[in-house]
Amino acid sequence: MSKTVILGAGISGHVAAAHLRRKLPKEHEVLVVSPNSNYQWIPSNIWVGIGRMKSDKILFPLAPLYKKKGINYKQAKAVSFHPEGDKTEKTPFVLVEYVSSNNKGQQEKITYDYLINATGPKLNFEATEGLTPGKNKAYSVCTYTHANHAWEGLNALIQEMKKGKKAKILIGTGHAKSTCQGAAFEYILNVEQELRRHNVRDMAEVTWISNEYQLGDFGMDGMLLSYGSLTMKSHEMIEMIFEDRDIKWILGAGVNKIEDGIAYYENLDGEHKLETYDFAMLIPSFSGHGFKAYDKNENDITEKLFKGFMVVDADYTPKPYEEWSVKDWPETYQNPTYKNIFAPGIAFAPPHSISKPRKSKNGTDITPAPPRTGMPSGITAKIVADNIIDSIKSGKQSLTHKGSMGNMGAACIASAGFGMTTGSGVSITTFPIVPDYEKYPKTQGRKLGKTFGEIGLAGHWLKLALHYAFIYKAKMKPFWWLIPE
């Protein structure tokens, strides 16, 4: 009998747990440890943040589902990693601390045969002074509670605008190294349409602020897209969308301080500027959780497991941008020192950014971090789960399932406004996620035809259909595994 422990119940953790439980005989234990009591479908948070979807439509409680499916569950957070055990516990374990009310603060050593670190990112709001969700007129849509608060703030401003107040709305990234520009992009387009729906668009100045060098970078160095029978650079597409909606933009901006209605930022020219606002939604930087790791003699071995995020089978050798390669990216998400530990999704440490790194004239890094959310999180989680399943069944290590972001495609439907007849969506697929400039030197490192963009009402319908499909899949309803990651 084996025991697989999964830390985290987001997209990666939940996908891994579902596949492990479906494919392993019941005598093998699958245990999920997560501080969250609910599963949430994060891509739909942007609709919660404009009041077009209630948060209870994007979440459900984990405990009843896991009990029904034969997955053990503890509502707790990881504290430290002990991949060799310690002086009293000879089996590898992770130390966790319970967060539920009935045993809050209690700690436990949870042993494992296999460990999947799917803890995702820490939402590092404190890295930007004053950036706290719901404070200083600044909000977030990173969680459903944040999104609820964002709608409260936005709705209150809309009501003031209806009474004649002119308003400035600022949406984008809240740190020089933020990622997840896509979520902010979706949100600004949805907010802009909601202003129109409430007949107050003429009362608002809407501005995009981002650490991207160009619009449409999205932390992926931009894209050359097939656009109908044409080709179009992603920055041209996003410029077209913003110009059509009268959205202004500020680029190459590293936001470093937030006060009540003021965002301070440094740009690539080294200038220190500010932007005032009445409502802001700014994505924070993501970081690792600051976990510690110890060997059997209780010596600190954190560097063997973590470089902020978890170390996996990537090439972390420092290199100039011109020498970066798709070959640097991991394929199995296995820790090289402790072969029974894996980290899919956002939990793994990327070998480098995907976008070209840029510094301001003052030496400040202003570069988007590489995205690993959504589709890559699910795909990498399934790769890890399948390798563990094969290893358990064969009795020896098996790593036949592989998938690098350098040979993996991704599809994204970015909502550009909610509505069955008036909604819109920007459909973008990219292949590969990490550009391969050797294989596709003339098309910005990606394959045309597999990298394309479209915008229209059909995109909204597809985004909404995917919402219901992935909630169905997450609830592990009949034949859920037929829905791809």
C-alpha positions, 0 to 999 in steps of 0.5 A, a space after each residue: 500500500 502506498 500513500 500519496 500526499 498532495 499539498 493544495 487543492 487548486 487546479 493542480 492539486 485537485 486534478 492530481 488527486 482526481 486522477 490518482 484516485 480514479 486510477 489507483 486501487 482503493 488500498 492506496 491512500 490519496 490524501 489532500 492537505 489544503 488550508 482552503 475548505 472550498 474548491 474555486 474555479 479561479 478563471 470566473 472570478 472576473 465575473 464575480 468582480 463585476 457582479 455578473 456571477 455570484 461566488 457560490 457559482 464558482 466554488 463548492 466544499 471539498 470535504 463532502 466530495 473527497 469523502 464521497 470519492 474516497 480521497 482523504 482530506 485535512 484542512 491544514 497548511 504545510 509548515 516544513 518539509 522533511 524528505 528524510 524524516 527526522 530523529 524520531 520519524 524515520 519516514 519522509 514527512 511534511 509538518 502541517 498546521 491545522 487551520 479549521 476552528 476545531 483544531 486550529 494551531 495544532 501541528 502534525 507530521 504527515 508521512 508519505 511515499 509520494 508528495 505532490 507540492 501543489 501549493 501554488 503561489 503566495 499572493 505577495 501583496 506586501 511586496 508593494 507598500 499599501 497594496 492590500 485588497 479592499 484598502 486604499 481603493 485598491 482591490 483584487 480578483 485573485 480569490 472569490 472573496 477578493 472578487 466579491 469585495 472588488 464588486 462592492 467597491 466598483 458598484 459603489 463607484 458606479 452609483 456615485 457616477 450615476 449621480 454625476 461623479 467623474 471617475 478614474 479607474 486603474 487596472 493592471 499589475 501592482 508590482 514590477 514582477 507581477 504575472 497574470 496579466 491575462 486576469 487583469 486584461 479580462 477584468 478591465 474589458 469587463 469593467 469597461 462593458 459594465 460601465 456601458 451597461 450602467 450608462 456611465 461610460 462617459 463619466 469614467 477614464 479607464 487606464 491599463 497599467 502594466 509591467 509589460 514592455 508591450 501590450 499583449 506580452 502577457 509574460 510570454 514575450 508576445 505572440 505572432 498570431 494567425 488572425 483570420 487570413 492575416 497575421 497580427 502581432 499580439 500587441 497590435 491586437 490588444 492595441 486595437 481592442 483598447 483603442 476601440 474601447 477608449 482604454 488608455 495604457 501605461 507600460 513598463 511600469 513597476 508599481 511600488 507604492 499605493 496610497 489612498 487613490 494614488 499608485 506610485 510607479 517607476 518606468 523603464 526610463 527611470 522616472 518616478 511617476 504617479 497615477 490617481 484613481 477612484 477604483 483600482 484592481 492591481 494584480 500582486 506579485 506571486 512568490 513561494 510560501 517561504 517553506 523550510 526543509 530539513 534532513 534527518 539530522 534537522 540540518 537546513 536543506 531548503 536550497 535542495 528543494 526551493 528557489 522561492 518555488 520548488 526546484 524540479 528537473 529544469 536547468 537553472 544555470 544562469 544564462 544571458 537571455 540570448 542563450 535561454 532555450 526551451 530545453 531549460 524547462 522541466 518535463 516531469 516536475 520531479 525534484 532532482 534530489 528527492 525523487 518522490 517529490 513533485 511540483 506541478 503548476 505554479 509551485 515549480 520554480 521556472 528556470 527563467 522568465 519568458 519575456 526578455 528581462 528589462 531593467 529601468 535606468 535605475 537598475 530596477 527589474 521591470 519584467 513579467 514573471 512567466 505564467 503557469 496558471 490554468 491549462 498548464 497547471 492542469 496538464 502538468 498535474 496530470 503528468 505528475 499523477 500518471 507517473 506516480 500511478 505507473 511507479 506505484 503499479 510497477 513497483 519502480 520509478 517510471 517517468 514515461 509521461 513528460 510535457 514541457 511548456 516548451 512543447 506544450 500548447 495552451 488555449 485561453 478564452 479571455 472574457 471581454 464582456 459578459 452577456 449572452 447577446 452582447 458579450 465578447 471573448 478574446 480567444 487565443 491559443 499559443 504553441 508552444 507556451 515557451 517560444 522555440 526560436 530555433 524551430 520557429 525562427 520567423 514567427 516569434 518562436 511559435 507555430 502559426 495556425 496553432 497560435 491564433 487569435 479571434 474576438 467576438 460573441 462566440 468567445 463569450 459563449 465558449 468561455 461560459 461553456 468552459 466554466 460549466 464544463 470545468 465545474 462539472 469536471 472538478 466535481 468528478 461527475 460521470 465521465 469527468 475525465 473525458 474533459 481535457 485539462 
